[in-house]
Amino acid sequence: MLEINKIYNMDCLEGMRKLPDSCIDLTVTSPPYDNLRDYNNEVTWNFEKFQDIAKELFRITKPGGVVVWVVGDATINGSETGTSFRQALYFKEIGFNLHDTMIYQKDACPFPETNRYYPMFEYMFVLSKGKPKTVNLIADKPNKRYGEKVASSTQRQPDGKTVKVSAHKTDPTRRVKKYGVRGNVWQYSPGYNKSTKDKCAYKHPAMFPEQLAEDHIISWSNPGDIVLDPFLGSGTTAKMALLNNRNFIGFEISKEYCEIAEQRISQIKPQERIG
């Protein structure tokens, strides 16, 4: 077993092969999909490489563990590649459950071609090895009917008929909570001084927001768990794992990006950790 809370400057496939079976609680990562960035020309990426990585992820993930795979598609010759769907289906083929297809919605985007709508999102495939062992759903959606009695409703059956569903069977005094569980479309503001306040991180061309990583870490892991990022990049997953009292393992092939990630996690003070 490699050391935890350490960044390894190596190809992730090489690194994961050094890990024992069923040792990772959660993976949060975004691969270098469709060669949209050159990553210092150090990344070799094709579907065959992805298949090998996916198999290793399945092997090292604990039963009930989760992989969050943040990915999008390039548009080539007027057609989206569909790489994201191909990868999700392959994950299912090798044994993962596609627990949820979530959306990372952005409030900004690059200027698109003039014959299509603005590209505002990426997929966040939540893959589980069996039933997820940890589910801490974030409830931060304000309820408009807060404080009112929970009303009965109807539910449509497979035959098309509806049946009344009562919310009062166990607690007739039940009231609508102030906040409900959020939906599976998560909106963030990417960009300079938004994804992170760490200025050094912007030397990396494609990091995801710290809040995105934190929200998944909170949702699918518990304090003390091991969180992996096989494409660590600027170190966002590692930083948010530490801040939320989780352990991490990170692989990054670029020495420059490893140095950025090391700089970011070295700035974390013990009193800043949550949990």
C-alpha positions, 0 to 999 in steps of 0.5 A, spaced: 500 500 500 502 506 498 502 512 503 496 516 504 496 523 504 501 523 499 502 526 491 505 521 487 509 524 480 507 518 476 502 515 471 496 513 474 495 506 471 502 505 474 500 508 481 494 504 481 497 497 480 501 499 486 495 499 490 491 493 493 484 490 492 479 494 495 482 499 498 479 506 496 473 509 499 472 514 494 475 517 487 473 524 485 477 525 478 476 528 471 480 525 466 484 528 460 478 527 455 478 528 448 485 531 448 481 538 449 488 540 453 495 538 452 497 538 459 504 540 457 504 534 452 505 529 457 498 525 457 497 519 452 490 518 452 485 514 448 480 509 449 484 503 450 488 507 456 481 509 459 479 501 459 485 499 463 484 505 468 477 503 469 479 496 470 484 498 475 479 503 479 474 497 479 479 493 482 481 498 488 475 500 489 472 498 496 465 494 496 460 500 496 465 505 494 464 510 489 467 513 483 465 520 481 467 521 473 467 528 471 467 528 463 465 532 457 465 531 450 469 535 444 465 537 438 469 535 432 467 536 425 460 538 427 459 532 431 460 531 439 464 525 440 460 521 445 466 519 449 462 521 456 457 516 454 462 510 451 466 511 458 459 510 462 457 504 459 464 501 459 464 502 467 457 498 467 460 493 463 466 491 467 461 491 474 460 498 476 453 501 477 451 507 474 448 510 481 447 517 478 448 521 472 449 528 474 450 535 471 456 540 473 452 546 470 457 552 469 455 559 469 460 561 464 462 558 457 467 559 451 464 562 445 461 557 441 459 555 434 454 560 431 449 554 430 448 551 437 446 553 444 452 555 449 455 549 452 454 550 459 455 543 462 459 537 463 457 530 466 458 527 473 457 520 473 457 517 480 459 510 479 458 505 485 461 498 486 455 495 489 450 499 493 453 505 496 456 504 503 456 512 504 450 517 502 450 523 505 445 527 501 446 535 501 440 538 503 440 546 502 435 547 497 430 552 500 423 549 501 417 554 499 412 551 503 417 551 509 413 549 516 406 547 512 403 540 514 406 535 509 400 534 504 398 527 501 400 526 494 398 520 488 403 516 485 402 513 478 403 505 478 406 501 472 399 500 470 397 507 469 393 507 475 394 512 481 394 511 488 394 515 494 400 516 498 399 519 505 405 522 508 402 522 515 402 514 516 407 515 521 407 522 523 401 526 522 404 532 525 410 532 520 411 539 517 415 541 511 423 542 513 426 548 511 431 545 506 430 539 502 435 535 498 438 538 492 437 536 485 442 532 481 444 538 477 449 542 481 451 549 479 458 552 480 462 559 477 468 556 474 474 561 472 479 566 475 478 567 483 472 563 483 474 556 482 479 557 488 483 563 491 489 559 490 493 563 485 498 558 483 492 553 481 491 557 475 497 555 472 493 548 471 489 549 464 482 545 467 481 544 474 474 543 477 471 548 482 473 546 490 466 546 492 464 541 486 470 536 489 468 538 496 460 536 495 462 530 492 467 528 498 461 530 503 456 526 499 460 519 498 465 519 504 466 519 511 471 522 515 477 518 515 476 515 509 481 514 503 479 519 497 483 518 490 484 522 484 488 519 479 489 525 475 490 530 481 492 536 476 493 542 481 491 538 487 483 540 488 481 533 490 487 532 495 486 539 498 478 538 499 479 531 502 484 534 507 480 540 509 474 535 510 478 530 515 479 525 509 485 522 507 487 522 500 492 519 494 494 523 488 497 521 482 499 526 477 504 525 471 506 532 470 512 534 475 510 542 474 502 540 476 505 536 482 509 542 485 502 546 484 498 541 488 504 540 494 504 548 494 496 548 495 496 542 500 502 545 504 498 551 506 492 548 510 492 549 517 490 543 522 485 548 525 482 549 518 480 542 517 472 540 518 469 534 521 
